[in-house]
């Protein structure tokens, strides 16, 4: 399993995929255009990126679908 496998999935699917592979320690960050600053998200948002944030924690970057 590569952590980049979740890019493009919905957040709900990505969380299920990561948890089924034993990864439960992650944080979620929302990205958007500067005019539409938003920090709220739900499981329908898409994973735009993922990166390591510290030794064992991942940061999942999500955006609102069009």
mmCIF file as Biopython writes it, N, C-alpha, C and O atoms, coordinates in Angstrom:
data_model
#
loop_
_atom_site.group_PDB
_atom_site.id
_atom_site.type_symbol
_atom_site.label_atom_id
_atom_site.label_alt_id
_atom_site.label_comp_id
_atom_site.label_asym_id
_atom_site.label_entity_id
_atom_site.label_seq_id
_atom_site.pdbx_PDB_ins_code
_atom_site.Cartn_x
_atom_site.Cartn_y
_atom_site.Cartn_z
_atom_site.occupancy
_atom_site.B_iso_or_equiv
_atom_site.auth_seq_id
_atom_site.auth_asym_id
_atom_site.pdbx_PDB_model_num
ATOM 1   N N  . UNK A ? 1  ? 0.826   -1.182 0.000  1.0 0.0 1  A 1 
ATOM 2   C CA . UNK A ? 1  ? 0.000   0.000  0.000  1.0 0.0 1  A 1 
ATOM 3   C C  . UNK A ? 1  ? 0.868   1.242  0.000  1.0 0.0 1  A 1 
ATOM 4   O O  . UNK A ? 1  ? 1.822   1.339  0.772  1.0 0.0 1  A 1 
ATOM 5   N N  . UNK A ? 2  ? 0.540   2.194  -0.865 1.0 0.0 2  A 1 
ATOM 6   C CA . UNK A ? 2  ? 1.201   3.498  -0.865 1.0 0.0 2  A 1 
ATOM 7   C C  . UNK A ? 2  ? 0.178   4.524  -0.397 1.0 0.0 2  A 1 
ATOM 8   O O  . UNK A ? 2  ? -0.999  4.438  -0.746 1.0 0.0 2  A 1 
ATOM 9   N N  . UNK A ? 3  ? 0.624   5.482  0.386  1.0 0.0 3  A 1 
ATOM 10  C CA . UNK A ? 3  ? -0.326  6.475  0.889  1.0 0.0 3  A 1 
ATOM 11  C C  . UNK A ? 3  ? -0.895  7.327  -0.229 1.0 0.0 3  A 1 
ATOM 12  O O  . UNK A ? 3  ? -1.975  7.898  -0.079 1.0 0.0 3  A 1 
ATOM 13  N N  . UNK A ? 4  ? -0.193  7.423  -1.343 1.0 0.0 4  A 1 
ATOM 14  C CA . UNK A ? 4  ? -0.696  8.227  -2.461 1.0 0.0 4  A 1 
ATOM 15  C C  . UNK A ? 4  ? -1.854  7.551  -3.176 1.0 0.0 4  A 1 
ATOM 16  O O  . UNK A ? 4  ? -2.464  8.163  -4.052 1.0 0.0 4  A 1 
ATOM 17  N N  . UNK A ? 5  ? -2.175  6.319  -2.835 1.0 0.0 5  A 1 
ATOM 18  C CA . UNK A ? 5  ? -3.304  5.611  -3.452 1.0 0.0 5  A 1 
ATOM 19  C C  . UNK A ? 5  ? -4.638  6.282  -3.161 1.0 0.0 5  A 1 
ATOM 20  O O  . UNK A ? 5  ? -5.612  6.020  -3.866 1.0 0.0 5  A 1 
ATOM 21  N N  . UNK A ? 6  ? -4.716  7.130  -2.158 1.0 0.0 6  A 1 
ATOM 22  C CA . UNK A ? 6  ? -5.988  7.750  -1.785 1.0 0.0 6  A 1 
ATOM 23  C C  . UNK A ? 6  ? -6.256  9.060  -2.529 1.0 0.0 6  A 1 
ATOM 24  O O  . UNK A ? 6  ? -7.357  9.602  -2.431 1.0 0.0 6  A 1 
ATOM 25  N N  . UNK A ? 7  ? -5.284  9.574  -3.260 1.0 0.0 7  A 1 
ATOM 26  C CA . UNK A ? 7  ? -5.480  10.828 -3.994 1.0 0.0 7  A 1 
ATOM 27  C C  . UNK A ? 7  ? -6.562  10.619 -5.053 1.0 0.0 7  A 1 
ATOM 28  O O  . UNK A ? 7  ? -6.509  9.678  -5.845 1.0 0.0 7  A 1 
ATOM 29  N N  . UNK A ? 8  ? -7.541  11.519 -5.045 1.0 0.0 8  A 1 
ATOM 30  C CA . UNK A ? 8  ? -8.654  11.440 -5.984 1.0 0.0 8  A 1 
ATOM 31  C C  . UNK A ? 8  ? -9.891  10.776 -5.406 1.0 0.0 8  A 1 
ATOM 32  O O  . UNK A ? 8  ? -10.981 10.911 -5.961 1.0 0.0 8  A 1 
ATOM 33  N N  . UNK A ? 9  ? -9.739  10.062 -4.301 1.0 0.0 9  A 1 
ATOM 34  C CA . UNK A ? 9  ? -10.890 9.423  -3.660 1.0 0.0 9  A 1 
ATOM 35  C C  . UNK A ? 9  ? -11.680 10.462 -2.862 1.0 0.0 9  A 1 
ATOM 36  O O  . UNK A ? 9  ? -11.174 11.542 -2.557 1.0 0.0 9  A 1 
ATOM 37  N N  . UNK A ? 10 ? -12.913 10.123 -2.533 1.0 0.0 10 A 1 
ATOM 38  C CA . UNK A ? 10 ? -13.642 10.974 -1.591 1.0 0.0 10 A 1 
ATOM 39  C C  . UNK A ? 10 ? -13.005 10.780 -0.219 1.0 0.0 10 A 1 
ATOM 40  O O  . UNK A ? 10 ? -12.349 9.770  0.033  1.0 0.0 10 A 1 
ATOM 41  N N  . UNK A ? 11 ? -13.200 11.739 0.648  1.0 0.0 11 A 1 
ATOM 42  C CA . UNK A ? 11 ? -12.616 11.648 1.982  1.0 0.0 11 A 1 
ATOM 43  C C  . UNK A ? 11 ? -13.129 10.424 2.724  1.0 0.0 11 A 1 
ATOM 44  O O  . UNK A ? 11 ? -12.366 9.756  3.421  1.0 0.0 11 A 1 
ATOM 45  N N  . UNK A ? 12 ? -14.408 10.126 2.581  1.0 0.0 12 A 1 
ATOM 46  C CA . UNK A ? 12 ? -14.971 8.943  3.247  1.0 0.0 12 A 1 
ATOM 47  C C  . UNK A ? 12 ? -14.294 7.657  2.796  1.0 0.0 12 A 1 
ATOM 48  O O  . UNK A ? 12 ? -13.959 6.810  3.624  1.0 0.0 12 A 1 
ATOM 49  N N  . UNK A ? 13 ? -14.089 7.501  1.486  1.0 0.0 13 A 1 
ATOM 50  C CA . UNK A ? 13 ? -13.409 6.317  0.962  1.0 0.0 13 A 1 
ATOM 51  C C  . UNK A ? 13 ? -11.948 6.276  1.393  1.0 0.0 13 A 1 
ATOM 52  O O  . UNK A ? 13 ? -11.416 5.215  1.720  1.0 0.0 13 A 1 
ATOM 53  N N  . UNK A ? 14 ? -11.305 7.443  1.391  1.0 0.0 14 A 1 
ATOM 54  C CA . UNK A ? 14 ? -9.899  7.508  1.795  1.0 0.0 14 A 1 
ATOM 55  C C  . UNK A ? 14 ? -9.726  7.117  3.260  1.0 0.0 14 A 1 
ATOM 56  O O  . UNK A ? 14 ? -8.799  6.383  3.603  1.0 0.0 14 A 1 
ATOM 57  N N  . UNK A ? 15 ? -10.614 7.605  4.125  1.0 0.0 15 A 1 
ATOM 58  C CA . UNK A ? 15 ? -10.524 7.248  5.544  1.0 0.0 15 A 1 
ATOM 59  C C  . UNK A ? 15 ? -10.723 5.748  5.735  1.0 0.0 15 A 1 
ATOM 60  O O  . UNK A ? 15 ? -10.014 5.130  6.529  1.0 0.0 15 A 1 
ATOM 61  N N  . UNK A ? 16 ? -11.666 5.162  5.025  1.0 0.0 16 A 1 
ATOM 62  C CA . UNK A ? 16 ? -11.895 3.715  5.121  1.0 0.0 16 A 1 
ATOM 63  C C  . UNK A ? 16 ? -10.672 2.938  4.653  1.0 0.0 16 A 1 
ATOM 64  O O  . UNK A ? 16 ? -10.268 1.963  5.287  1.0 0.0 16 A 1 
ATOM 65  N N  . UNK A ? 17 ? -10.087 3.373  3.546  1.0 0.0 17 A 1 
ATOM 66  C CA . UNK A ? 17 ? -8.904  2.715  2.984  1.0 0.0 17 A 1 
ATOM 67  C C  . UNK A ? 17 ? -7.727  2.780  3.956  1.0 0.0 17 A 1 
ATOM 68  O O  . UNK A ? 17 ? -7.054  1.778  4.197  1.0 0.0 17 A 1 
ATOM 69  N N  . UNK A ? 18 ? -7.487  3.966  4.509  1.0 0.0 18 A 1 
ATOM 70  C CA . UNK A ? 18 ? -6.371  4.116  5.442  1.0 0.0 18 A 1 
ATOM 71  C C  . UNK A ? 18 ? -6.596  3.292  6.710  1.0 0.0 18 A 1 
ATOM 72  O O  . UNK A ? 18 ? -5.678  2.621  7.182  1.0 0.0 18 A 1 
ATOM 73  N N  . UNK A ? 19 ? -7.801  3.339  7.259  1.0 0.0 19 A 1 
ATOM 74  C CA . UNK A ? 19 ? -8.078  2.596  8.488  1.0 0.0 19 A 1 
ATOM 75  C C  . UNK A ? 19 ? -8.007  1.090  8.265  1.0 0.0 19 A 1 
ATOM 76  O O  . UNK A ? 19 ? -7.601  0.356  9.166  1.0 0.0 19 A 1 
ATOM 77  N N  . UNK A ? 20 ? -8.392  0.619  7.088  1.0 0.0 20 A 1 
ATOM 78  C CA . UNK A ? 20 ? -8.294  -0.819 6.812  1.0 0.0 20 A 1 
ATOM 79  C C  . UNK A ? 20 ? -6.840  -1.264 6.664  1.0 0.0 20 A 1 
ATOM 80  O O  . UNK A ? 20 ? -6.543  -2.455 6.746  1.0 0.0 20 A 1 
ATOM 81  N N  . UNK A ? 21 ? -5.940  -0.315 6.448  1.0 0.0 21 A 1 
ATOM 82  C CA . UNK A ? 21 ? -4.514  -0.608 6.367  1.0 0.0 21 A 1 
ATOM 83  C C  . UNK A ? 21 ? -3.776  -0.214 7.642  1.0 0.0 21 A 1 
ATOM 84  O O  . UNK A ? 21 ? -2.548  -0.129 7.651  1.0 0.0 21 A 1 
ATOM 85  N N  . UNK A ? 22 ? -4.525  0.027  8.718  1.0 0.0 22 A 1 
ATOM 86  C CA . UNK A ? 22 ? -3.928  0.270  10.023 1.0 0.0 22 A 1 
ATOM 87  C C  . UNK A ? 22 ? -3.479  1.699  10.279 1.0 0.0 22 A 1 
ATOM 88  O O  . UNK A ? 22 ? -2.774  1.957  11.254 1.0 0.0 22 A 1 
ATOM 89  N N  . UNK A ? 23 ? -3.872  2.627  9.422  1.0 0.0 23 A 1 
ATOM 90  C CA . UNK A ? 23 ? -3.481  4.027  9.612  1.0 0.0 23 A 1 
ATOM 91  C C  . UNK A ? 23 ? -4.665  4.784  10.184 1.0 0.0 23 A 1 
ATOM 92  O O  . UNK A ? 23 ? -5.688  4.959  9.523  1.0 0.0 23 A 1 
ATOM 93  N N  . UNK A ? 24 ? -4.508  5.232  11.429 1.0 0.0 24 A 1 
ATOM 94  C CA . UNK A ? 24 ? -5.600  5.927  12.101 1.0 0.0 24 A 1 
ATOM 95  C C  . UNK A ? 24 ? -5.185  7.302  12.612 1.0 0.0 24 A 1 
ATOM 96  O O  . UNK A ? 24 ? -6.016  8.056  13.118 1.0 0.0 24 A 1 
ATOM 97  N N  . UNK A ? 25 ? -3.921  7.626  12.483 1.0 0.0 25 A 1 
ATOM 98  C CA . UNK A ? 25 ? -3.401  8.894  12.999 1.0 0.0 25 A 1 
ATOM 99  C C  . UNK A ? 25 ? -3.155  9.848  11.837 1.0 0.0 25 A 1 
ATOM 100 O O  . UNK A ? 25 ? -2.102  9.804  11.201 1.0 0.0 25 A 1 
ATOM 101 N N  . UNK A ? 26 ? -4.129  10.707 11.565 1.0 0.0 26 A 1 
ATOM 102 C CA . UNK A ? 26 ? -4.004  11.678 10.481 1.0 0.0 26 A 1 
ATOM 103 C C  . UNK A ? 26 ? -4.811  12.923 10.815 1.0 0.0 26 A 1 
ATOM 104 O O  . UNK A ? 26 ? -5.710  12.895 11.656 1.0 0.0 26 A 1 
ATOM 105 N N  . UNK A ? 27 ? -4.476  14.005 10.145 1.0 0.0 27 A 1 
ATOM 106 C CA . UNK A ? 27 ? -5.241  15.240 10.277 1.0 0.0 27 A 1 
ATOM 107 C C  . UNK A ? 27 ? -5.725  15.635 8.886  1.0 0.0 27 A 1 
ATOM 108 O O  . UNK A ? 27 ? -5.171  15.193 7.879  1.0 0.0 27 A 1 
ATOM 109 N N  . UNK A ? 28 ? -6.744  16.456 8.838  1.0 0.0 28 A 1 
ATOM 110 C CA . UNK A ? 28 ? -7.360  16.845 7.575  1.0 0.0 28 A 1 
ATOM 111 C C  . UNK A ? 28 ? -7.277  18.358 7.440  1.0 0.0 28 A 1 
ATOM 112 O O  . UNK A ? 28 ? -7.616  19.098 8.364  1.0 0.0 28 A 1 
ATOM 113 N N  . UNK A ? 29 ? -6.819  18.808 6.269  1.0 0.0 29 A 1 
ATOM 114 C CA . UNK A ? 29 ? -6.724  20.232 5.981  1.0 0.0 29 A 1 
ATOM 115 C C  . UNK A ? 29 ? -7.486  20.528 4.694  1.0 0.0 29 A 1 
ATOM 116 O O  . UNK A ? 29 ? -7.365  19.798 3.711  1.0 0.0 29 A 1 
ATOM 117 N N  . UNK A ? 30 ? -8.264  21.594 4.705  1.0 0.0 30 A 1 
ATOM 118 C CA . UNK A ? 30 ? -9.065  21.978 3.546  1.0 0.0 30 A 1 
ATOM 119 C C  . UNK A ? 30 ? -8.292  23.014 2.737  1.0 0.0 30 A 1 
ATOM 120 O O  . UNK A ? 30 ? -7.728  23.955 3.296  1.0 0.0 30 A 1 
ATOM 121 N N  . UNK A ? 31 ? -8.270  22.835 1.421  1.0 0.0 31 A 1 
ATOM 122 C CA . UNK A ? 31 ? -7.691  23.829 0.542  1.0 0.0 31 A 1 
ATOM 123 C C  . UNK A ? 31 ? -8.786  24.365 -0.369 1.0 0.0 31 A 1 
ATOM 124 O O  . UNK A ? 31 ? -9.699  23.638 -0.759 1.0 0.0 31 A 1 
ATOM 125 N N  . UNK A ? 32 ? -8.682  25.644 -0.700 1.0 0.0 32 A 1 
ATOM 126 C CA . UNK A ? 32 ? -9.674  26.271 -1.571 1.0 0.0 32 A 1 
ATOM 127 C C  . UNK A ? 32 ? -9.063  27.527 -2.169 1.0 0.0 32 A 1 
ATOM 128 O O  . UNK A ? 32 ? -7.963  27.932 -1.794 1.0 0.0 32 A 1 
ATOM 129 N N  . UNK A ? 33 ? -9.775  28.135 -3.091 1.0 0.0 33 A 1 
ATOM 130 C CA . UNK A ? 33 ? -9.288  29.389 -3.658 1.0 0.0 33 A 1 
ATOM 131 C C  . UNK A ? 33 ? -9.319  30.463 -2.565 1.0 0.0 33 A 1 
ATOM 132 O O  . UNK A ? 33 ? -10.094 30.354 -1.615 1.0 0.0 33 A 1 
ATOM 133 N N  . UNK A ? 34 ? -8.497  31.480 -2.693 1.0 0.0 34 A 1 
ATOM 134 C CA . UNK A ? 34 ? -8.421  32.506 -1.642 1.0 0.0 34 A 1 
ATOM 135 C C  . UNK A ? 34 ? -9.752  33.204 -1.359 1.0 0.0 34 A 1 
ATOM 136 O O  . UNK A ? 34 ? -10.000 33.610 -0.223 1.0 0.0 34 A 1 
ATOM 137 N N  . UNK A ? 35 ? -10.602 33.347 -2.359 1.0 0.0 35 A 1 
ATOM 138 C CA . UNK A ? 35 ? -11.885 34.022 -2.153 1.0 0.0 35 A 1 
ATOM 139 C C  . UNK A ? 35 ? -12.894 33.140 -1.440 1.0 0.0 35 A 1 
ATOM 140 O O  . UNK A ? 35 ? -13.858 33.653 -0.873 1.0 0.0 35 A 1 
ATOM 141 N N  . UNK A ? 36 ? -12.704 31.853 -1.451 1.0 0.0 36 A 1 
ATOM 142 C CA . UNK A ? 36 ? -13.668 30.922 -0.859 1.0 0.0 36 A 1 
ATOM 143 C C  . UNK A ? 36 ? -13.074 30.211 0.349  1.0 0.0 36 A 1 
ATOM 144 O O  . UNK A ? 36 ? -13.219 28.995 0.477  1.0 0.0 36 A 1 
ATOM 145 N N  . UNK A ? 37 ? -12.419 30.934 1.222  1.0 0.0 37 A 1 
ATOM 146 C CA . UNK A ? 37 ? -11.780 30.329 2.393  1.0 0.0 37 A 1 
ATOM 147 C C  . UNK A ? 37 ? -12.806 29.559 3.217  1.0 0.0 37 A 1 
ATOM 148 O O  . UNK A ? 37 ? -13.822 30.112 3.636  1.0 0.0 37 A 1 
ATOM 149 N N  . UNK A ? 38 ? -12.531 28.286 3.443  1.0 0.0 38 A 1 
ATOM 150 C CA . UNK A ? 38 ? -13.462 27.413 4.152  1.0 0.0 38 A 1 
ATOM 151 C C  . UNK A ? 38 ? -12.667 26.394 4.953  1.0 0.0 38 A 1 
ATOM 152 O O  . UNK A ? 38 ? -11.696 25.828 4.452  1.0 0.0 38 A 1 
ATOM 153 N N  . UNK A ? 39 ? -13.071 26.161 6.183  1.0 0.0 39 A 1 
ATOM 154 C CA . UNK A ? 39 ? -12.425 25.152 7.014  1.0 0.0 39 A 1 
ATOM 155 C C  . UNK A ? 39 ? -13.335 23.963 7.291  1.0 0.0 39 A 1 
ATOM 156 O O  . UNK A ? 39 ? -12.897 22.968 7.868  1.0 0.0 39 A 1 
ATOM 157 N N  . UNK A ? 40 ? -14.595 24.058 6.888  1.0 0.0 40 A 1 
ATOM 158 C CA . UNK A ? 40 ? -15.532 22.949 7.085  1.0 0.0 40 A 1 
ATOM 159 C C  . UNK A ? 40 ? -15.362 21.935 5.965  1.0 0.0 40 A 1 
ATOM 160 O O  . UNK A ? 40 ? -15.004 22.291 4.842  1.0 0.0 40 A 1 
ATOM 161 N N  . UNK A ? 41 ? -15.617 20.682 6.273  1.0 0.0 41 A 1 
ATOM 162 C CA . UNK A ? 41 ? -15.536 19.625 5.266  1.0 0.0 41 A 1 
ATOM 163 C C  . UNK A ? 41 ? -16.456 18.487 5.666  1.0 0.0 41 A 1 
ATOM 164 O O  . UNK A ? 41 ? -16.906 18.405 6.809  1.0 0.0 41 A 1 
ATOM 165 N N  . UNK A ? 42 ? -16.729 17.610 4.708  1.0 0.0 42 A 1 
ATOM 166 C CA . UNK A ? 42 ? -17.468 16.384 5.000  1.0 0.0 42 A 1 
ATOM 167 C C  . UNK A ? 42 ? -16.873 15.260 4.155  1.0 0.0 42 A 1 
ATOM 168 O O  . UNK A ? 42 ? -15.897 15.468 3.434  1.0 0.0 42 A 1 
ATOM 169 N N  . UNK A ? 43 ? -17.456 14.085 4.245  1.0 0.0 43 A 1 
ATOM 170 C CA . UNK A ? 43 ? -16.889 12.907 3.579  1.0 0.0 43 A 1 
ATOM 171 C C  . UNK A ? 43 ? -17.026 12.926 2.058  1.0 0.0 43 A 1 
ATOM 172 O O  . UNK A ? 43 ? -16.485 12.046 1.388  1.0 0.0 43 A 1 
ATOM 173 N N  . UNK A ? 44 ? -17.742 13.916 1.494  1.0 0.0 44 A 1 
ATOM 174 C CA . UNK A ? 44 ? -17.860 13.992 0.033  1.0 0.0 44 A 1 
ATOM 175 C C  . UNK A ? 44 ? -16.724 14.796 -0.594 1.0 0.0 44 A 1 
ATOM 176 O O  . UNK A ? 44 ? -16.584 14.799 -1.817 1.0 0.0 44 A 1 
ATOM 177 N N  . UNK A ? 45 ? -15.919 15.470 0.203  1.0 0.0 45 A 1 
ATOM 178 C CA . UNK A ? 45 ? -14.788 16.224 -0.333 1.0 0.0 45 A 1 
ATOM 179 C C  . UNK A ? 45 ? -13.784 15.266 -0.957 1.0 0.0 45 A 1 
ATOM 180 O O  . UNK A ? 45 ? -13.704 14.105 -0.556 1.0 0.0 45 A 1 
ATOM 181 N N  . UNK A ? 46 ? -13.023 15.736 -1.928 1.0 0.0 46 A 1 
ATOM 182 C CA . UNK A ? 46 ? -12.029 14.917 -2.621 1.0 0.0 46 A 1 
ATOM 183 C C  . UNK A ? 46 ? -10.642 15.126 -2.029 1.0 0.0 46 A 1 
ATOM 184 O O  . UNK A ? 46 ? -10.289 16.229 -1.613 1.0 0.0 46 A 1 
ATOM 185 N N  . UNK A ? 47 ? -9.868  14.055 -1.999 1.0 0.0 47 A 1 
ATOM 186 C CA . UNK A ? 47 ? -8.488  14.131 -1.529 1.0 0.0 47 A 1 
ATOM 187 C C  . UNK A ? 47 ? -7.636  14.698 -2.667 1.0 0.0 47 A 1 
ATOM 188 O O  . UNK A ? 47 ? -7.533  14.100 -3.739 1.0 0.0 47 A 1 
ATOM 189 N N  . UNK A ? 48 ? -7.030  15.855 -2.418 1.0 0.0 48 A 1 
ATOM 190 C CA . UNK A ? 48 ? -6.187  16.503 -3.418 1.0 0.0 48 A 1 
ATOM 191 C C  . UNK A ? 48 ? -4.712  16.178 -3.212 1.0 0.0 48 A 1 
ATOM 192 O O  . UNK A ? 48 ? -3.910  16.274 -4.141 1.0 0.0 48 A 1 
ATOM 193 N N  . UNK A ? 49 ? -4.367  15.798 -2.002 1.0 0.0 49 A 1 
ATOM 194 C CA . UNK A ? 49 ? -2.982  15.475 -1.704 1.0 0.0 49 A 1 
ATOM 195 C C  . UNK A ? 49 ? -2.866  14.852 -0.336 1.0 0.0 49 A 1 
ATOM 196 O O  . UNK A ? 49 ? -3.789  14.905 0.476  1.0 0.0 49 A 1 
ATOM 197 N N  . UNK A ? 50 ? -1.718  14.263 -0.101 1.0 0.0 50 A 1 
ATOM 198 C CA . UNK A ? 50 ? -1.444  13.654 1.209  1.0 0.0 50 A 1 
ATOM 199 C C  . UNK A ? 50 ? 0.056   13.731 1.435  1.0 0.0 50 A 1 
ATOM 200 O O  . UNK A ? 50 ? 0.844   13.511 0.515  1.0 0.0 50 A 1 
ATOM 201 N N  . UNK A ? 51 ? 0.444   14.045 2.661  1.0 0.0 51 A 1 
ATOM 202 C CA . UNK A ? 51 ? 1.870   14.122 2.960  1.0 0.0 51 A 1 
ATOM 203 C C  . UNK A ? 51 ? 2.112   13.741 4.407  1.0 0.0 51 A 1 
ATOM 204 O O  . UNK A ? 51 ? 1.211   13.777 5.246  1.0 0.0 51 A 1 
ATOM 205 N N  . UNK A ? 52 ? 3.357   13.374 4.674  1.0 0.0 52 A 1 
ATOM 206 C CA . UNK A ? 52 ? 3.734   13.033 6.036  1.0 0.0 52 A 1 
ATOM 207 C C  . UNK A ? 52 ? 3.889   14.317 6.830  1.0 0.0 52 A 1 
ATOM 208 O O  . UNK A ? 52 ? 4.478   15.289 6.358  1.0 0.0 52 A 1 
ATOM 209 N N  . UNK A ? 53 ? 3.353   14.305 8.038  1.0 0.0 53 A 1 
ATOM 210 C CA . UNK A ? 53 ? 3.404   15.463 8.919  1.0 0.0 53 A 1 
ATOM 211 C C  . UNK A ? 53 ? 3.939   14.987 10.260 1.0 0.0 53 A 1 
ATOM 212 O O  . UNK A ? 53 ? 3.169   14.676 11.169 1.0 0.0 53 A 1 
ATOM 213 N N  . UNK A ? 54 ? 5.225   14.933 10.378 1.0 0.0 54 A 1 
ATOM 214 C CA . UNK A ? 54 ? 5.827   14.380 11.582 1.0 0.0 54 A 1 
ATOM 215 C C  . UNK A ? 54 ? 6.246   12.947 11.327 1.0 0.0 54 A 1 
ATOM 216 O O  . UNK A ? 54 ? 6.312   12.503 10.181 1.0 0.0 54 A 1 
ATOM 217 N N  . UNK A ? 55 ? 6.527   12.233 12.388 1.0 0.0 55 A 1 
ATOM 218 C CA . UNK A ? 55 ? 7.043   10.875 12.243 1.0 0.0 55 A 1 
ATOM 219 C C  . UNK A ? 55 ? 5.960   9.892  11.839 1.0 0.0 55 A 1 
ATOM 220 O O  . UNK A ? 55 ? 6.169   9.114  10.908 1.0 0.0 55 A 1 
ATOM 221 N N  . UNK A ? 56 ? 4.816   9.894  12.499 1.0 0.0 56 A 1 
ATOM 222 C CA . UNK A ? 56 ? 3.790   8.900  12.207 1.0 0.0 56 A 1 
ATOM 223 C C  . UNK A ? 56 ? 2.456   9.510  11.796 1.0 0.0 56 A 1 
ATOM 224 O O  . UNK A ? 56 ? 1.487   8.770  11.627 1.0 0.0 56 A 1 
ATOM 225 N N  . UNK A ? 57 ? 2.367   10.799 11.633 1.0 0.0 57 A 1 
ATOM 226 C CA . UNK A ? 57 ? 1.091   11.424 11.340 1.0 0.0 57 A 1 
ATOM 227 C C  . UNK A ? 57 ? 1.039   11.869 9.886  1.0 0.0 57 A 1 
ATOM 228 O O  . UNK A ? 57 ? 2.026   12.366 9.343  1.0 0.0 57 A 1 
ATOM 229 N N  . UNK A ? 58 ? -0.113  11.688 9.265  1.0 0.0 58 A 1 
ATOM 230 C CA . UNK A ? 58 ? -0.319  12.112 7.890  1.0 0.0 58 A 1 
ATOM 231 C C  . UNK A ? 58 ? -1.229  13.326 7.861  1.0 0.0 58 A 1 
ATOM 232 O O  . UNK A ? 58 ? -2.070  13.501 8.743  1.0 0.0 58 A 1 
ATOM 233 N N  . UNK A ? 59 ? -1.061  14.163 6.850  1.0 0.0 59 A 1 
ATOM 234 C CA . UNK A ? 59 ? -1.929  15.296 6.617  1.0 0.0 59 A 1 
ATOM 235 C C  . UNK A ? 59 ? -2.645  15.032 5.299  1.0 0.0 59 A 1 
ATOM 236 O O  . UNK A ? 59 ? -2.011  14.906 4.251  1.0 0.0 59 A 1 
ATOM 237 N N  . UNK A ? 60 ? -3.972  14.950 5.361  1.0 0.0 60 A 1 
ATOM 238 C CA . UNK A ? 60 ? -4.779  14.734 4.162  1.0 0.0 60 A 1 
ATOM 239 C C  . UNK A ? 60 ? -5.319  16.091 3.739  1.0 0.0 60 A 1 
ATOM 240 O O  . UNK A ? 60 ? -5.982  16.777 4.517  1.0 0.0 60 A 1 
ATOM 241 N N  . UNK A ? 61 ? -5.028  16.472 2.502  1.0 0.0 61 A 1 
ATOM 242 C CA . UNK A ? 61 ? -5.479  17.759 1.974  1.0 0.0 61 A 1 
ATOM 243 C C  . UNK A ? 61 ? -6.685  17.498 1.086  1.0 0.0 61 A 1 
ATOM 244 O O  . UNK A ? 61 ? -6.601  16.743 0.118  1.0 0.0 61 A 1 
ATOM 245 N N  . UNK A ? 62 ? -7.806  18.126 1.418  1.0 0.0 62 A 1 
ATOM 246 C CA . UNK A ? 62 ? -9.058  17.902 0.693  1.0 0.0 62 A 1 
ATOM 247 C C  . UNK A ? 62 ? -9.575  19.202 0.096  1.0 0.0 62 A 1 
ATOM 248 O O  . UNK A ? 62 ? -9.237  20.293 0.555  1.0 0.0 62 A 1 
ATOM 249 N N  . UNK A ? 63 ? -10.405 19.066 -0.943 1.0 0.0 63 A 1 
ATOM 250 C CA . UNK A ? 63 ? -11.059 20.221 -1.539 1.0 0.0 63 A 1 
ATOM 251 C C  . UNK A ? 63 ? -12.508 19.863 -1.851 1.0 0.0 63 A 1 
ATOM 252 O O  . UNK A ? 63 ? -12.857 18.696 -2.028 1.0 0.0 63 A 1 
ATOM 253 N N  . UNK A ? 64 ? -13.335 20.890 -1.912 1.0 0.0 64 A 1 
ATOM 254 C CA . UNK A ? 64 ? -14.748 20.690 -2.189 1.0 0.0 64 A 1 
ATOM 255 C C  . UNK A ? 64 ? -14.913 20.309 -3.660 1.0 0.0 64 A 1 
ATOM 256 O O  . UNK A ? 64 ? -14.329 20.948 -4.535 1.0 0.0 64 A 1 
ATOM 257 N N  . UNK A ? 65 ? -15.706 19.271 -3.935 1.0 0.0 65 A 1 
ATOM 258 C CA . UNK A ? 65 ? -15.907 18.879 -5.334 1.0 0.0 65 A 1 
ATOM 259 C C  . UNK A ? 65 ? -16.721 19.938 -6.074 1.0 0.0 65 A 1 
ATOM 260 O O  . UNK A ? 65 ? -17.513 20.667 -5.476 1.0 0.0 65 A 1 
ATOM 261 N N  . UNK A ? 66 ? -16.510 20.005 -7.374 1.0 0.0 66 A 1 
ATOM 262 C CA . UNK A ? 66 ? -17.234 20.994 -8.184 1.0 0.0 66 A 1 
ATOM 263 C C  . UNK A ? 66 ? -18.678 20.629 -8.361 1.0 0.0 66 A 1 
ATOM 264 O O  . UNK A ? 66 ? -19.423 21.358 -9.016 1.0 0.0 66 A 1 
#
